[in-house]
């Protein structure tokens, strides 16, 4: 038990620059307290003491503002940062080294008892503040769910889900460094990973290429003695400024 607690504290210090030392983490981090109590509640839940498990879960929610059903499975070194308003359902599974921020819901979309109603987070998943992950699907290893996303479908390993409803961005997980795979605060992803942003940048670059081609064509015609007087000059746009607006 103490080895797991030591792992939890060290992982929080690694991922939270505000954490100054182990004593501060042990005494002042409600996410850690919620997970410690959940381990007791989870043990009771699976040893025919379900009411006691639910009561321990209730006490943890009252003290920390984090609600974890005693039936949920929580892995090692899971970090619930800030944590207020986090809800983790009965059949949810949270893998090792996951990070969950405040206001996150790992919820179910069916009322059928005995079925896998809640999501599974594989190893190293990051779920940003306010995100809702709803359904009995799997979020792959080291994937990220952006803040305030509403995720209703699986995410491949190393992918990023953003938006409402969330759409998936596939990233090159194989080339990521261990540090990059482990942590990205709040599941934040650069706009370059967003398909809409990529499409807009592509259109801007395509327009620049077309403008350059037209200028070369006109210059060639003039060099050949063909003056295109009917072509009215148009204002040139600034691609750098437009790309900046998209970002």
URSUL-V91320 format. One record per residue. N is the residue number from 1. PSI is psi in degrees with one decimal (* if undefined). Layout:
n = <N/N>
psi = <PSI/PSI>
//
This chain:
n = <1/2/3/4/5/6/7/8/9/10/11/12/13/14/15/16/17/18/19/20/21/22/23/24/25/26/27/28/29/30/31/32/33/34/35/36/37/38/39/40/41/42/43/44/45/46/47/48/49/50/51/52/53/54/55/56/57/58/59/60/61/62/63/64/65/66/67/68/69/70/71/72/73/74/75/76/77/78/79/80/81/82/83/84/85/86/87/88/89/90/91/92/93/94/95/96/97/98/99/100/101/102/103/104/105/106/107/108/109/110/111/112/113/114/115/116/117/118/119/120/121/122/123/124/125/126/127/128/129/130/131/132/133/134/135/136/137/138/139/140/141/142/143/144/145/146/147/148/149/150/151/152/153/154/155/156/157/158/159/160/161/162/163/164/165/166/167/168/169/170/171/172/173/174/175/176/177/178/179/180/181/182/183/184/185/186/187/188/189/190/191/192/193/194/195/196/197/198/199/200/201/202/203/204/205/206/207/208/209/210/211/212/213/214/215/216/217/218/219/220/221/222/223/224/225/226/227/228/229/230/231/232/233/234/235/236/237/238/239/240/241/242/243/244/245/246/247>
psi = <-44.7/-31.0/-42.1/-41.2/-40.9/-41.3/-44.0/-46.3/-45.3/-38.6/-35.0/-42.7/-37.1/-34.6/-12.1/108.8/-15.5/-13.1/118.3/-33.5/170.3/-37.8/-41.0/-43.0/-45.3/-35.4/-18.8/5.4/104.0/-28.2/-40.7/-42.6/-42.0/-39.3/-38.2/-47.3/-35.2/-36.2/-40.5/-45.2/-38.6/-39.6/-44.8/-40.3/-36.3/8.8/40.7/30.9/57.1/-39.5/-43.9/-39.8/-44.7/-37.3/-41.0/-40.2/-40.2/-44.3/-41.2/-40.1/-41.0/-35.8/-40.5/-19.6/12.1/125.2/113.1/119.1/138.3/-17.7/-13.7/151.3/121.2/127.1/-165.3/148.7/32.3/131.9/115.2/102.8/131.8/-67.7/-20.8/130.1/3.4/133.8/125.1/118.8/174.3/-44.9/13.2/147.8/124.4/117.4/175.9/145.5/19.7/154.0/128.3/129.3/177.1/148.9/9.7/140.9/123.8/90.6/171.8/157.9/12.1/154.8/8.8/112.8/141.8/1.1/163.7/95.9/-21.6/161.0/163.2/124.6/118.0/-178.5/135.1/13.3/143.8/127.1/115.9/166.8/134.5/2.1/148.6/118.2/109.7/115.2/166.7/42.5/-179.8/135.6/117.5/169.1/135.0/21.2/164.4/138.2/115.9/159.6/136.9/12.0/150.4/102.1/125.2/8.4/163.8/155.8/131.0/159.2/132.9/0.1/171.3/134.2/127.2/152.8/177.4/107.9/153.1/139.5/156.0/136.6/120.0/129.1/161.7/86.1/-31.6/-30.1/-7.3/144.5/160.8/-38.9/-43.4/-37.5/-31.4/-41.2/133.5/112.5/132.0/15.8/22.5/134.9/141.3/152.7/-22.9/-17.3/-8.4/125.6/-37.7/-43.2/-41.9/-40.7/-42.4/-42.2/-39.4/-42.2/-41.6/-45.8/-36.9/-40.2/-37.7/-43.8/-43.6/-41.0/-41.5/-39.0/-41.4/-40.6/-40.4/-39.3/-45.2/-41.4/-38.5/-41.8/-41.7/-38.9/-27.6/3.6/9.8/110.5/123.9/78.6/-21.7/-12.5/115.3/133.7/141.7/159.2/134.6/138.0/158.1/103.7/-33.9/-40.5/-40.7/-41.3/-34.9/-38.7/-38.8/-39.1/*>
//
